[in-house]
Amino acid sequence: MGLLELVLGVMVCIVAILMGAWLAKKQARAFSQPKRGGLPHVNFFDYGDMRFLHLGSPAVQGSMKISQPFDIHLEYVQRMMAWMLFTDVERVSHLRAMQLGLGAAALTKFCHKQLGMDTTAIELNPQVIDTCRQSFFLPPNNARLQVLQADAAQAVTQAQWVGEIDVLQVDLYDAEAARPALDTLGFYRDCRHLLSNQGCLVVNVFGKASQPADTLKTLATLFGQEAVWAFKPTTAGNVVVLAFKTPRAPDIPHLTAQAQQIQTRWSLPTDKWLKALSPYQASAWRTSQF
């Protein structure tokens, strides 16, 4: 190696170290921002083609691939679309979706833009809504999209949605994301009231203080064991659970055909879903201890 190459190499290393230190200081300042109205400050950071949402802490609350803003790339978020395996995909645009917790709006954008569903999202923190609109390609409200600033615990008690929601996706976490913010029998009972007869409740259970087995037992108690399906944990530890208003039988040939159709049309990794998803009655979750 010549002297010039050596000098250039050293300079590149120095620049990388300085950039890393600058980014670390920038993040530290961002995470130390004071709360507004009791809610954490919202910020985001880009790493190459990825954009990550934070609520005043290093915990990632959502992400987006900047070059493909209306796709879902996180494994657990993809799994939250597994209700499609049990639905006539030709009629999916006639269904109504609701998300409790906006995050980086991945589910909301996908249901609205990719599937053409009537979509409502409930988000407590107005900064999250503004950030998603400004930096995560969330479209403005229109006739088929309503993003509302509200408390999810109160929203699920509203009579206007009782029996109207075909897919209710719950992904509710505070700034530290240690456990679901709402994870009680009463809350899930209110969620069930919103579902149509063929509706599905989808819950993401995550965090060091979460108890996935307990959440599954609660949902099985409320919906019936035959109505609950669960994924194995992702590598990151997310457990996605499906609870149906009307139980779904494990028809493997039909699910396989559905998976192929969904993967072809929307590029979701449904072949992997079938390897990780099982009915609660037949799964190890019934005896698991976490």
WOUR-V569571 format. One record per pair of residues at least 12 apart in sequence whose ideal C-beta (glycine too) atoms are under 7 Angstrom apart, sorted by the first residue. I is the first residue (numbers start at 1). J is the second residue. D is the distance in Angstrom with one decimal. If there is no record, write none. Layout:
BEGIN
I&J&D / I&J&D
END
This chain:
BEGIN
27&45&6.6 / 30&43&4.4 / 31&56&5.9 / 31&57&5.8 / 31&58&6.5 / 33&56&6.3 / 36&127&6.7 / 39&124&7.0 / 39&125&4.6 / 39&127&6.9 / 40&55&4.2 / 40&56&3.4 / 40&175&4.2 / 41&56&4.5 / 42&55&5.9 / 42&125&6.5 / 42&127&3.9 / 42&128&5.5 / 42&131&5.0 / 44&131&6.5 / 44&135&5.9 / 49&65&5.7 / 49&66&5.2 / 49&67&5.4 / 50&63&6.0 / 50&65&6.2 / 51&63&6.4 / 51&64&4.9 / 51&66&5.5 / 51&135&6.9 / 51&136&6.9 / 53&103&6.6 / 53&104&4.5 / 53&131&6.9 / 55&175&4.3 / 56&175&5.0 / 57&175&4.7 / 57&176&5.8 / 59&175&6.7 / 59&176&5.9 / 59&177&4.2 / 61&103&5.6 / 61&173&6.8 / 61&177&6.9 / 62&103&3.4 / 62&104&2.7 / 62&106&6.4 / 63&104&5.7 / 64&104&5.3 / 64&106&6.7 / 64&136&5.3 / 69&136&7.0 / 69&137&3.9 / 70&109&5.1 / 70&110&6.6 / 70&113&4.7 / 70&114&6.1 / 70&137&6.9 / 72&106&5.1 / 72&110&5.3 / 74&106&7.0 / 75&234&5.0 / 76&204&5.9 / 76&234&5.1 / 76&236&6.9 / 76&238&3.5 / 76&240&5.8 / 77&106&5.1 / 77&107&6.3 / 78&268&5.6 / 78&269&6.1 / 79&231&5.4 / 79&240&4.2 / 79&273&6.5 / 80&107&6.1 / 80&169&5.4 / 80&202&5.0 / 80&204&6.3 / 80&240&5.6 / 81&268&6.0 / 82&242&6.2 / 82&273&5.3 / 82&277&6.2 / 83&167&5.4 / 83&200&4.2 / 83&202&5.9 / 83&242&6.0 / 84&262&5.4 / 85&255&5.4 / 85&258&4.9 / 85&259&6.2 / 85&270&6.9 / 85&273&6.9 / 86&248&4.8 / 89&261&5.8 / 89&262&6.3 / 92&115&5.3 / 92&117&6.7 / 93&115&6.2 / 93&116&3.9 / 93&117&6.2 / 95&117&5.6 / 95&166&4.0 / 95&167&6.5 / 96&117&6.5 / 96&118&4.5 / 96&164&6.1 / 96&165&5.7 / 96&166&5.1 / 97&111&4.2 / 97&117&4.7 / 97&119&4.8 / 97&166&6.8 / 97&167&4.5 / 97&169&7.0 / 98&120&4.7 / 98&165&4.8 / 98&168&5.1 / 99&121&4.4 / 99&169&4.8 / 100&122&5.2 / 100&152&4.2 / 100&170&4.7 / 100&172&5.7 / 101&123&6.7 / 101&152&6.8 / 101&170&6.8 / 101&171&4.4 / 101&172&4.3 / 101&173&7.0 / 102&121&5.1 / 102&123&3.8 / 102&128&5.4 / 102&129&6.5 / 102&132&6.1 / 102&147&6.7 / 103&171&5.9 / 104&132&6.5 / 104&136&5.1 / 105&132&4.3 / 105&136&5.3 / 105&138&4.4 / 107&169&5.4 / 108&121&4.5 / 108&138&6.8 / 108&147&6.8 / 109&137&6.7 / 109&138&6.3 / 112&139&6.9 / 112&144&6.7 / 112&145&4.8 / 114&266&6.1 / 118&144&5.0 / 119&144&6.7 / 119&145&5.3 / 120&146&4.7 / 120&148&6.8 / 121&147&4.6 / 122&148&5.6 / 122&150&5.2 / 122&152&5.1 / 122&155&4.6 / 123&147&6.7 / 123&149&6.1 / 124&151&5.6 / 124&152&6.9 / 126&149&4.9 / 129&147&5.7 / 129&149&6.0 / 152&172&5.8 / 152&182&6.3 / 153&182&5.8 / 153&187&6.5 / 156&187&7.0 / 156&190&4.0 / 156&191&5.4 / 156&194&6.1 / 157&190&5.5 / 161&194&4.8 / 162&193&5.3 / 162&194&6.0 / 163&196&5.8 / 164&194&6.8 / 164&196&6.5 / 165&194&4.5 / 165&195&5.7 / 165&196&6.5 / 165&199&5.8 / 166&196&5.1 / 166&198&6.8 / 166&199&5.0 / 167&199&6.8 / 167&200&5.6 / 167&202&6.8 / 168&191&5.6 / 168&194&5.9 / 168&195&6.2 / 168&199&6.8 / 168&201&5.0 / 168&202&6.9 / 169&202&4.6 / 170&191&6.8 / 170&201&6.9 / 170&202&6.8 / 170&203&4.7 / 170&204&6.9 / 171&204&4.5 / 177&206&6.7 / 177&207&5.5 / 178&207&4.5 / 178&208&5.6 / 178&209&4.4 / 179&207&4.2 / 179&209&4.1 / 179&210&4.3 / 180&205&6.2 / 180&210&6.2 / 183&215&5.9 / 185&218&5.4 / 185&222&6.4 / 188&218&6.2 / 188&219&6.1 / 188&222&5.5 / 189&222&6.0 / 192&222&6.2 / 192&223&6.7 / 192&245&6.8 / 195&245&4.4 / 196&245&6.9 / 197&245&5.8 / 197&246&5.9 / 198&245&6.6 / 198&246&5.7 / 199&245&4.7 / 200&242&5.7 / 200&244&5.2 / 201&243&4.4 / 202&240&6.7 / 202&242&5.6 / 203&215&6.8 / 203&241&4.8 / 204&238&5.7 / 204&240&5.7 / 205&239&4.4 / 205&241&6.4 / 206&237&6.1 / 206&238&4.7 / 211&290&5.8 / 212&239&4.1 / 212&290&5.7 / 213&285&6.0 / 213&288&4.8 / 213&289&6.6 / 213&290&5.0 / 215&241&6.7 / 216&228&6.6 / 216&230&5.8 / 216&241&6.1 / 216&280&6.0 / 216&285&5.1 / 219&241&6.2 / 219&243&4.6 / 220&280&5.5 / 223&243&4.4 / 223&244&6.8 / 224&247&6.3 / 225&280&5.6 / 225&281&5.0 / 226&247&4.3 / 226&281&6.0 / 227&243&5.9 / 227&244&4.6 / 227&247&4.2 / 228&241&6.7 / 228&243&5.0 / 228&280&3.9 / 229&242&4.4 / 229&277&5.9 / 229&278&6.7 / 229&279&5.4 / 229&280&6.4 / 230&278&6.8 / 230&280&5.7 / 230&283&5.9 / 230&285&5.4 / 231&276&4.9 / 231&277&5.2 / 232&276&4.6 / 250&279&5.4 / 255&274&6.3 / 256&274&6.7 / 259&271&6.2 / 259&273&6.6 / 259&274&5.6
END
